[in-house]
Amino acid sequence: MALTKVLAGEGAPHNVLVNALCTGIIESGQWVRRREALAPEMPMVDFLSGMAADRGVPLVRLGTAEEFANMACFLASDVASYITGTAINVDGGLSRVV
């Protein structure tokens, strides 16, 4: 996060925005392979929902690559032109405020 803040400060005078996207548990091929190794008889949807519940994801599901990409596209758009130097958690609420 410190590097994000420093780079955001350096880039700001040049209208360069710097942000960090912090990913949570995203559906991917690695989870397909894990299910095949651990529980091949279990339906994929059950495996993924159980994994999310076991890890305490408040939305009780894994994120998708599309959901992560949506945030990246938002930050790359003109709509986010005043957002810099921040970290955004795309994790279904997994990162709680303490």
BAVEXVO-11523 format. One record per residue (C-alpha): residue in three letters; x, y, z; residue number from 1; chain. Coordinates in steps of 0.001 Angstrom, whole numbers, plus 500000, padded with zeros to 6 digits. Last residue first. Layout:
ATOM  type       X       Y       Z  seq  mol
ATOM   Ala       X       Y       Z  NUM    A
...
This chain:
ATOM  type       X       Y       Z  seq  mol
ATOM   Val  489095  496155  512550   98    A
ATOM   Val  487462  496692  509190   97    A
ATOM   Arg  486791  493356  507543   96    A
ATOM   Ser  488549  491972  504523   95    A
ATOM   Leu  486308  489096  503405   94    A
ATOM   Gly  483519  491451  502238   93    A
ATOM   Gly  483043  489757  498866   92    A
ATOM   Asp  486726  490146  498031   91    A
ATOM   Val  487316  492994  495603   90    A
ATOM   Asn  489190  495123  498125   89    A
ATOM   Ile  490091  498546  496792   88    A
ATOM   Ala  493407  500109  497705   87    A
ATOM   Thr  493782  503865  497325   86    A
ATOM   Gly  496286  506352  495976   85    A
ATOM   Thr  494078  507716  493219   84    A
ATOM   Ile  490390  508228  492526   83    A
ATOM   Tyr  489443  511523  490902   82    A
ATOM   Ser  489220  510262  487292   81    A
ATOM   Ala  487107  507252  488253   80    A
ATOM   Val  484264  508051  485808   79    A
ATOM   Asp  486883  508594  483099   78    A
ATOM   Ser  487408  504842  482969   77    A
ATOM   Ala  490453  502811  484007   76    A
ATOM   Leu  489189  502522  487589   75    A
ATOM   Phe  485823  501262  486344   74    A
ATOM   Cys  487522  498794  484016   73    A
ATOM   Ala  489558  497381  486917   72    A
ATOM   Met  486401  497109  489027   71    A
ATOM   Asn  484566  495301  486232   70    A
ATOM   Ala  487581  493016  485730   69    A
ATOM   Phe  487245  491751  489310   68    A
ATOM   Glu  483548  491038  488779   67    A
ATOM   Glu  484311  489358  485437   66    A
ATOM   Ala  486962  487136  487013   65    A
ATOM   Thr  484259  485876  489322   64    A
ATOM   Gly  484004  486162  493071   63    A
ATOM   Leu  483545  483208  495348   62    A
ATOM   Arg  480375  482706  497306   61    A
ATOM   Val  479128  483125  500876   60    A
ATOM   Leu  478718  486922  500505   59    A
ATOM   Pro  480335  487215  503957   58    A
ATOM   Val  483371  485120  502908   57    A
ATOM   Gly  484207  483150  506044   56    A
ATOM   Arg  486789  480781  504591   55    A
ATOM   Asp  484654  477706  505182   54    A
ATOM   Ala  481625  479450  503654   53    A
ATOM   Ala  483559  480315  500493   52    A
ATOM   Met  484914  476776  500208   51    A
ATOM   Gly  481458  475301  500714   50    A
ATOM   Ser  480052  477552  498000   49    A
ATOM   Leu  482834  476487  495629   48    A
ATOM   Phe  482457  472752  496254   47    A
ATOM   Asp  478681  472937  496003   46    A
ATOM   Val  478863  474759  492640   45    A
ATOM   Met  481447  472266  491379   44    A
ATOM   Pro  479220  469274  492069   43    A
ATOM   Met  480917  466809  494449   42    A
ATOM   Glu  482027  463449  493001   41    A
ATOM   Pro  485552  464701  492259   40    A
ATOM   Ala  486108  465697  495895   39    A
ATOM   Leu  489761  466348  496718   38    A
ATOM   Ala  491742  466084  493471   37    A
ATOM   Glu  488991  467073  491029   36    A
ATOM   Arg  487899  469782  493452   35    A
ATOM   Arg  491448  471158  493568   34    A
ATOM   Arg  491714  471112  489769   33    A
ATOM   Val  488471  473084  489407   32    A
ATOM   Trp  489675  475463  492122   31    A
ATOM   Gln  492905  476113  490208   30    A
ATOM   Gly  490919  476755  487043   29    A
ATOM   Ser  489465  479912  488492   28    A
ATOM   Glu  486702  481300  490669   27    A
ATOM   Ile  488125  484264  492613   26    A
ATOM   Ile  488963  484301  496318   25    A
ATOM   Gly  489727  487881  497291   24    A
ATOM   Thr  491660  490331  495220   23    A
ATOM   Cys  493208  493569  496337   22    A
ATOM   Leu  493113  496158  493576   21    A
ATOM   Ala  495708  498871  494091   20    A
ATOM   Asn  495425  502389  492737   19    A
ATOM   Val  497644  504755  490772   18    A
ATOM   Leu  496313  507647  488690   17    A
ATOM   Val  498581  509539  486311   16    A
ATOM   Asn  497412  513136  485785   15    A
ATOM   His  501014  514342  485497   14    A
ATOM   Pro  500942  516196  488817   13    A
ATOM   Ala  499319  513078  490343   12    A
ATOM   Gly  501968  510594  489225   11    A
ATOM   Glu  504455  511066  492052   10    A
ATOM   Gly  501754  511188  494719    9    A
ATOM   Ala  500029  508114  493292    8    A
ATOM   Leu  503400  506351  493113    7    A
ATOM   Val  504045  507036  496790    6    A
ATOM   Lys  500546  505945  497868    5    A
ATOM   Thr  500654  502740  495807    4    A
ATOM   Leu  504144  501980  497133    3    A
ATOM   Ala  502895  502339  500709    2    A
ATOM   Met  500000  500000  500000    1    A
